[in-house]
Amino acid sequence: MPSLSVDNIPLLVQLAKKIVIELNITRPAELKGIHDIYLPKPREPIPITKVNQRVGLPFIKCNPKKIAAIVVSQLPEREVFYGKPTAIEEKIVENLFHFLLNEVNKGRLKKSLYPLQTGVGPIGDIISSKLTESDFNDLEIWTEVAQIGYIDTLNAGKISSISAASLYVPPWDRGRWENLVGNLTEYKNQIVLRPLEISNSHELITRFNVISMNQAVEIDIYGSVNMSHILGGNVINGVGGSGEFARASYLSIFLTSSTARNGRISRIVPMVTHIDVTDHDVDVIITEHGWADLRGLSPRERAKEIIEKCSSPDYKDELWNYFDKACKKVGGHIPHLLPEAFSFHERFIRTGSMKQ
């Protein structure tokens, strides 16, 4: 029985020749029943039609002959601190909520929205917190990693069910941990932890019309997203399930500040140095300055929306100059000046700032 993270453990158990089990006695036995271990079968649809529906087992099947050892442990979760939310990130989430309310007002969404997916980090924490105070109700969460803040939203009656591959509880957040442990019997009716093959399934993401909200390192003027590399070659993090959610979701939203390092870096650039999510899979981009709704737009129309509504005033004129010059000199479907496409990045390497 896993703890608060199922991840890809069921698949690894199948493939492993030998298994060492960590028996963490600090984890409550009441966690039994919060998991739904089901792996897709070839040529068969996944039989899940409700977010909190269970179709599998509350434990992972394992051939006892594979078990090489059982190690008793009292180790706490490894602490991961993503930093405190900033005023800019607060503004980004405020713009996100304005966008969602605008969709409700235009009749494209109900106040219950569709199941939500958020990436981890401060912006995800702010989203879960703001949902508690929002006018949205009867919400559902279908995500890979669920922040513990969603427990507050659930307690407030705003969320009816949560499905995830893991529930992240920071070691320092003792209050929420104790609340979770003390109310596990009730929470198990609303929270389901599943394998990645289910939480990140294109089939289910599409079936539930998931609204995905993920963060980006940089975004180019046509909407391609880099979320894992700096200057093309240096990995800063993995992409997680962002690719699956962006491709299969009802709405694919990417959130980022318009600049970084006190304005020395523009996150909106002529061309990204690495592509994790192509422009075809990006519906909306949101920064602290506003949002660009890219649905139904041509590449040139997308560029105008992104530059005007999402870029920093410090870089907007140069982005317009690049785009206008590319349209006149090169033309085509997605105009790019190849000698200048990475001029922002080259300037940063030379001077420590992307500013002219």
Buried (B, 14 or more C-beta within 10 A) or exposed (E): BBBBBBBBBBBEBEEBEEBEBEEBEEBEEBBEBBBBBBBBEEEEEBEBEEBBEBBBEBEBEBEEEBEEEEEEEEEEBEEEEEEEBBEBBBBBBBBBBEBBBEBBEEEEBEEBBBBBBBBBBBBBBBBBBBBBEBEBBEBBBBBBBBBBBBBBBBBEEBBBBBBBBBBBBBEEBEEBBEBBBEBBEEBBEBBBBBBBBBBBBEEBBEBBBBBBBBBBBBBBBBBBBBBBBBEEEEEEEEBBBBBBBBBBBBBBBBBBBBBBEEBBBBBBBBBBBBBBBBBEBBBBBBBBBBBBBBEEBEBBEBBBBBBBBBBBEBBBEBBBEBBEEBBEEEEEEBBBBEEBBBBBBEBBEEEEBBBE
